[in-house]
Amino acid sequence: MTDSPRQETTLQEPQGERLESERLERAEILRKYSGLVNDVDFDQVELGLKEANIFSILGIQRREIRHSNFLAWMFDPNGSHGIGNAFLRRFLRDISLESPKQGQPSLDIADTSPKTAEIRREWRNIDILVILDKHVICIENKVDSSDHENQLSKYKNVVQSQFRKSAVFVYLTPDGRPPNDKGQHQHYTNYSYDKIVAHAERLLLLHERTLPSNIKTYIKDYTLNIRRNLMQQDHLNELAQKLYANHKEALDFIFANRPDVVSQVRDYFSAKVRNEGFVEGSRSRAFVRFTTQELNSLLLRQGNGSGGWQMREQFLFEFEFSDRSNNQLIALLKTGVHPSGNQEIRRILIEITGSPPVDIPSSSRFSVRTKHTFTVLSDITGGIDDNLMNNFFETEWPRILDIVNDVSQSILDRSEEIKSIYGSSPPG
């Protein structure tokens, strides 16, 4: 009689210790988080990131093609920026001071102040081509990527074969690094975004009184974007490094638990399912499971809770999310039949959903049928927002509803048979 109370106490003490440990851990996390958000540097970073910047608004901070578009505009002496050939002239002067590369004579002083220049974008896949009277300047722009096999030699051969001018080849990167293709080191002049920013900021200072306000804003936004996102030289970068040094544990914890794109998309789909009046099913990180109100009333929950279906459903629709190697994120709309539960009901559900035939009575496998694959994001590197998801649902949700309604109605058409099975046999 005396052993029983002691045994109960022994069993309860570890649980109490665990709960106390979790409480202390939560308190410590909250303390570190409080220290982070109450740091004045945190406020400055937060305010700085909220400042309007056209490149951030459009989500193109690191988009190589957008940087090339902007540079081509700045290089054009007749561009709407109103600074004539000033930017191009400074760029050409830098190139003229470089040691001549094999096969390309350096520019002389007379060639660095062109009155006119033809600027081409993506001509024969070359990022920027500047055509002068005596020279043609081929610029390969790399923001995050690097040159791939034979890319630079191909551009060099194309330019030299198509123009009867002296050709100069430039490899532009955030840090002025040389190309991956070592065979092209002798042909390409390395150039950095540091010089691009320096020239743009200098021109802003010189033309402060004459430039239109919108042009000044464009160039300021561009230089800030380069310093902050490509070169990490903005004052916010310094504050961020200081914050990380002072609050490393809190920031590491937050970063480790940040939502990824799959989780964000899942949350959008989960909210959509609920808002459409469906019944959300057993939850999972990579799935959104649901059923209709009618099927939820018809099909009893007789599963055994395995396979992540902890709510014991026997049938569910589900979206499975997957990010592919080409940076696409897709959603597969499936029907799933649980291996446990009433096997006669399971047989009917498999027949209706068109799943591959299986040995139903002895099978321990889910019966899953993919009904359709949807491309949710064509490029996950651009991030996700409400507009993207609203556009997706506006376009694709009618097709999703058609699939769900067709399958649901096919099951409801056999509702009397299903009810009779439930009434005549115990749960399986």
C-alpha positions in Angstrom: 0.0 0.0 0.0 2.9 2.4 0.8 4.7 1.6 -2.5 2.0 3.1 -4.7 2.2 6.8 -3.6 6.0 6.7 -3.8 5.9 5.3 -7.3 3.4 8.0 -8.4 5.7 10.7 -7.0 8.7 9.2 -8.7 6.9 9.3 -12.1 5.7 12.8 -11.6 9.0 14.4 -10.6 10.8 14.1 -14.0 7.8 15.7 -15.7 7.8 18.6 -13.2 11.6 19.0 -13.7 11.1 19.1 -17.5 8.3 21.7 -17.3 10.4 23.9 -15.0 13.4 23.6 -17.4 11.1 24.6 -20.4 9.8 27.5 -18.4 13.3 28.7 -17.6 14.4 28.3 -21.2 11.4 30.3 -22.4 12.2 33.0 -19.9 15.8 33.2 -21.1 14.8 33.4 -24.7 12.4 36.2 -23.9 15.1 38.1 -22.0 17.4 37.9 -24.9 14.7 39.0 -27.4 13.8 41.9 -25.1 17.4 43.0 -25.1 17.5 42.9 -28.9 14.3 44.8 -29.6 15.1 47.5 -27.0 18.5 48.1 -28.4 18.6 51.6 -30.1 20.6 50.1 -33.0 17.7 47.7 -33.7 15.3 50.7 -34.0 17.7 52.4 -36.4 18.0 49.4 -38.6 14.2 48.8 -38.6 13.6 52.5 -39.5 16.3 52.4 -42.2 14.9 49.3 -43.9 11.4 50.9 -44.0 12.7 53.9 -46.0 11.2 53.9 -49.5 13.6 52.6 -52.2 12.4 51.8 -55.6 14.7 48.8 -56.0 13.4 47.3 -52.7 9.8 48.1 -53.5 10.1 46.2 -56.8 12.1 43.4 -55.2 15.0 43.7 -57.7 17.8 44.6 -55.3 20.1 41.8 -56.7 18.5 41.2 -60.1 21.3 41.2 -62.6 19.2 42.1 -65.6 17.8 45.2 -63.7 21.2 46.4 -62.8 22.3 46.1 -66.4 19.2 48.1 -67.5 20.0 50.9 -65.1 23.7 51.0 -66.1 22.8 51.1 -69.8 20.5 54.1 -69.1 23.3 55.8 -67.2 25.8 55.1 -70.0 23.6 56.6 -72.7 24.7 60.2 -73.5 21.2 60.9 -74.7 19.5 59.2 -71.7 16.7 61.0 -69.8 18.9 61.4 -66.8 20.2 64.7 -68.2 23.9 64.3 -67.3 24.9 63.7 -70.9 28.1 61.6 -71.3 29.4 62.4 -67.8 28.9 58.9 -66.4 30.1 57.1 -69.5 33.1 59.4 -69.7 34.2 58.5 -66.2 33.8 54.8 -66.8 35.9 55.0 -70.1 38.6 56.9 -68.3 38.9 54.1 -65.7 39.2 51.5 -68.5 41.8 53.6 -70.4 44.0 53.6 -67.3 44.1 49.8 -67.1 47.0 48.0 -68.6 46.2 46.8 -72.2 44.9 43.3 -72.4 46.1 40.9 -75.0 44.3 41.6 -78.3 42.7 44.8 -77.1 44.5 48.2 -77.2 43.8 50.6 -74.4 41.6 53.6 -75.0 43.4 56.8 -75.5 42.2 60.1 -74.0 40.5 61.2 -77.2 38.3 58.1 -77.0 37.0 58.7 -73.5 34.8 61.7 -74.2 32.3 60.5 -76.8 29.6 62.9 -77.9 27.5 60.0 -79.0 27.4 56.3 -78.3 25.1 53.4 -79.2 24.1 51.3 -76.2 22.8 47.8 -76.7 21.2 45.5 -74.1 21.3 41.7 -74.5 22.7 41.8 -78.0 23.8 38.3 -78.7 23.2 37.7 -75.0 25.9 40.3 -74.1 24.8 42.3 -71.0 25.8 45.7 -72.3 27.5 46.7 -75.5 28.8 50.3 -75.9 29.6 51.2 -79.5 31.9 54.2 -80.0 33.5 55.6 -83.2 36.7 53.6 -82.9 35.9 51.1 -80.1 33.3 48.7 -79.0 33.1 48.0 -75.2 31.7 44.6 -74.2 30.5 44.5 -70.6 29.6 41.2 -68.8 27.8 42.0 -65.6 27.8 39.5 -62.7 26.0 40.3 -59.5 25.5 36.9 -57.7 26.5 34.5 -60.5 29.8 33.8 -62.2 30.7 33.2 -65.8 30.0 29.7 -67.0 32.0 27.5 -69.4 33.1 29.3 -72.6 30.7 32.2 -72.0 33.3 34.9 -72.1 35.3 33.5 -75.1 32.0 33.2 -77.0 31.2 36.9 -76.5 34.7 37.9 -77.4 34.6 35.9 -80.7 31.1 37.3 -81.5 32.2 41.0 -81.0 35.5 40.6 -82.9 33.8 38.9 -85.8 30.9 41.5 -86.0 32.7 44.8 -85.6 35.6 46.3 -87.5 36.6 48.3 -84.4 39.0 47.8 -81.5 37.2 45.7 -78.9 37.5 46.2 -75.2 36.1 43.5 -72.8 35.0 44.3 -69.2 34.1 41.9 -66.4 31.9 43.8 -63.9 31.3 42.4 -60.4 30.5 43.8 -56.9 34.1 43.3 -55.8 36.1 43.5 -59.1 37.0 39.8 -59.0 38.5 38.1 -62.1 36.4 35.7 -64.3 36.2 32.0 -63.4 37.6 31.2 -66.9 41.3 31.8 -66.3 41.9 31.7 -70.1 40.0 35.0 -70.3 42.0 36.9 -67.6 44.3 38.3 -70.3 41.3 39.6 -72.4 38.9 41.0 -69.8 39.5 44.0 -67.6 38.1 43.6 -64.1 35.8 46.4 -62.9 33.9 46.8 -59.6 30.6 48.3 -58.5 32.6 50.3 -56.0 33.7 52.5 -58.9 30.2 52.6 -60.3 28.9 53.9 -57.0 31.7 56.4 -56.6 31.1 58.0 -60.0 27.3 58.1 -59.5 27.6 59.7 -56.1 30.1 62.3 -57.4 27.8 63.2 -60.3 24.9 63.6 -57.9 27.0 66.1 -55.9 28.1 68.0 -59.0 24.6 68.2 -60.5 22.7 68.7 -57.3 21.1 72.0 -58.4 20.3 71.1 -62.0 19.0 67.5 -61.9 15.3 66.9 -61.6 14.2 65.6 -58.2 13.0 62.3 -59.7 16.3 61.6 -61.4 18.2 62.4 -58.2 15.9 59.9 -56.4 16.5 57.2 -58.9 20.3 57.5 -58.7 20.3 57.8 -54.9 18.2 54.7 -54.6 20.5 52.9 -57.0 23.7 53.8 -55.2 22.1 53.0 -51.8 21.0 49.6 -53.1 24.5 48.8 -54.3 26.2 49.8 -51.1 23.7 48.0 -48.9 22.8 44.8 -50.8 25.8 44.2 -53.1 28.8 45.6 -51.2 27.5 45.6 -47.6 29.0 49.1 -47.1 26.0 51.0 -45.9 25.7 52.3 -42.3 22.9 49.8 -41.8 25.3 47.0 -42.6 27.6 48.3 -39.9 24.7 48.5 -37.4 23.6 45.0 -38.3 27.0 43.6 -37.6 27.1 45.4 -34.3 23.7 44.1 -33.4 24.7 40.5 -34.3 27.9 40.8 -32.1 25.8 42.0 -29.1 22.8 39.7 -29.6 24.2 36.6 -31.3 22.3 34.0 -29.4 18.9 35.7 -29.9 19.5 36.3 -33.6 20.8 32.8 -34.2 17.7 31.4 -32.5 15.3 33.6 -34.6 17.2 32.8 -37.8 17.0 29.1 -37.1 13.3 29.3 -36.7 12.5 31.7 -39.6 9.7 30.5 -41.9 10.9 29.3 -45.3 9.1 29.8 -48.6 7.4 26.4 -48.3 6.0 27.3 -44.8 4.8 30.7 -46.0 3.0 29.2 -49.0 1.5 26.5 -46.8 0.1 29.2 -44.5 -1.5 31.0 -47.5 -3.1 27.8 -48.7 -4.3 26.9 -45.2 -6.0 30.3 -44.8 -7.5 29.9 -48.2 -8.9 26.5 -47.4 -10.5 27.8 -44.2 -11.9 30.9 -45.8 -13.5 28.8 -48.5 -15.4 26.9 -45.9 -13.6 23.6 -46.1 -12.6 21.5 -43.0 -8.9 21.6 -42.4 -7.4 18.2 -41.7 -4.3 16.9 -39.9 -1.5 19.4 -40.2 2.0 19.0 -41.5 4.9 21.2 -42.5 4.8 20.2 -46.2 1.1 19.5 -46.6 -2.3 21.3 -46.3 -5.0 18.7 -45.8 -8.7 19.3 -46.0 -12.1 17.9 -46.8 -15.5 19.3 -47.6 -18.2 19.9 -45.0 -20.4 17.1 -46.6 -17.6 14.5 -46.7 -16.6 15.4 -43.1 -20.1 14.5 -42.0 -20.3 11.3 -44.2 -16.9 9.7 -43.6 -16.3 8.6 -40.0 -12.8 9.1 -38.4 -11.8 5.5 -38.1 -8.1 5.7 -39.0 -5.4 4.9 -36.5 -3.7 8.3 -36.6 -0.5 7.0 -38.3 1.3 8.6 -41.2 0.8 12.1 -39.8 -3.0 11.9 -40.0 -3.3 12.4 -36.2 -7.0 13.3 -36.5 -7.8 9.8 -37.7 -9.3 10.7 -41.0 -9.8 8.0 -43.7 -9.9 10.4 -46.7 -8.5 13.8 -47.3 -7.6 16.2 -50.1 -4.1 17.5 -49.7 -1.7 20.0 -51.2 1.9 18.9 -51.1 4.5 21.6 -51.6 7.9 21.2 -53.2 10.7 23.6 -54.2 12.4 22.3 -57.3 16.1 22.7 -58.3 15.1 25.4 -60.9 13.8 27.6 -58.1 10.2 26.8 -58.8 7.7 26.1 -56.1 4.9 23.7 -57.0 1.8 22.5 -55.3 0.5 19.0 -56.0 -3.3 18.6 -55.4 -3.8 15.0 -54.3 -6.4 12.7 -52.9 -5.3 10.4 -50.0 -7.0 7.3 -48.6 -5.6 6.1 -45.2 -4.6 2.4 -45.0 -6.5 1.8 -41.8 -10.2 2.2 -41.0 -13.1 0.4 -42.6 -11.7 -1.5 -45.6 -14.9 -1.7 -47.5 -15.2 2.1 -47.3 -11.5 2.3 -48.3 -12.2 0.2 -51.4 -15.0 2.5 -52.5 -12.8 5.6 -52.0 -9.9 4.1 -54.0 -12.3 3.2 -56.8 -13.7 6.8 -56.9 -10.4 8.6 -56.7 -8.8 6.5 -59.4 -5.9 5.5 -57.3 -3.7 2.6 -58.5 -5.2 -0.8 -57.5 -3.7 -2.3 -54.4 -4.4 -5.4 -52.3 -6.8 -3.4 -50.0 -7.3 -5.8 -47.1 -3.6 -6.4 -46.4 -2.2 -3.1 -47.6 -0.5 -0.9 -45.1 0.2 1.8 -47.7 -1.6 5.1 -48.3 -3.5 5.2 -51.6 -2.6 8.6 -53.1 -3.5 10.0 -56.4 -2.1 13.3 -57.8 -4.9 15.2 -59.5 -3.0 18.2 -60.7 0.3 20.1 -60.4 0.3 23.9 -60.0 3.2 26.2 -60.3 2.8 28.6 -57.3 6.1 30.5 -57.8 8.2 30.5 -60.9 11.2 31.9 -59.0 11.3 31.5 -55.2 14.4 33.7 -54.9 12.1 36.7 -55.5 10.2 36.0 -52.3 6.5 35.9 -51.7 3.8 38.4 -50.9 0.1 38.9 -50.8 -0.1 40.1 -54.4 1.6 37.0 -55.8 -0.6 34.6 -53.9 -3.8 36.6 -54.6 -2.9 36.4 -58.3 -2.3 32.7 -58.1 -5.6 32.0 -56.3 -7.5 34.2 -58.7 -6.1 32.2 -61.7 -6.0 28.7 -60.3 -8.5 28.3 -57.5 -11.5 27.7 -59.9 -9.6 24.7 -61.3 -8.9 23.5 -57.8 -12.6 23.8 -56.9 -13.6 21.8 -60.0 -11.3 18.9 -59.0 -12.5 19.0 -55.4 -16.1 19.2 -56.3 -15.9 16.4 -58.9 -14.3 14.0 -56.4 -16.5 15.0 -53.6 -19.7 14.6 -55.6 -18.5 11.1 -56.8 -18.2 10.1 -53.2 -21.5 11.6 -52.2 -23.2 9.8 -55.0 -22.4 6.6 -53.1 -23.3 8.0 -49.7 -26.2 5.5 -49.1 -23.8 2.6 -49.8 -21.3 4.0 -47.5 -23.8 4.6 -44.7 -25.1 1.1 -45.0 -21.6 -0.3 -44.6 -21.0 1.8 -41.5 -24.4 0.5 -40.1 -23.7 -3.1 -40.8 -20.1 -3.6 -39.7 -17.9 -2.4 -36.8 -15.0 0.0 -37.4 -12.0 -1.6 -39.0 
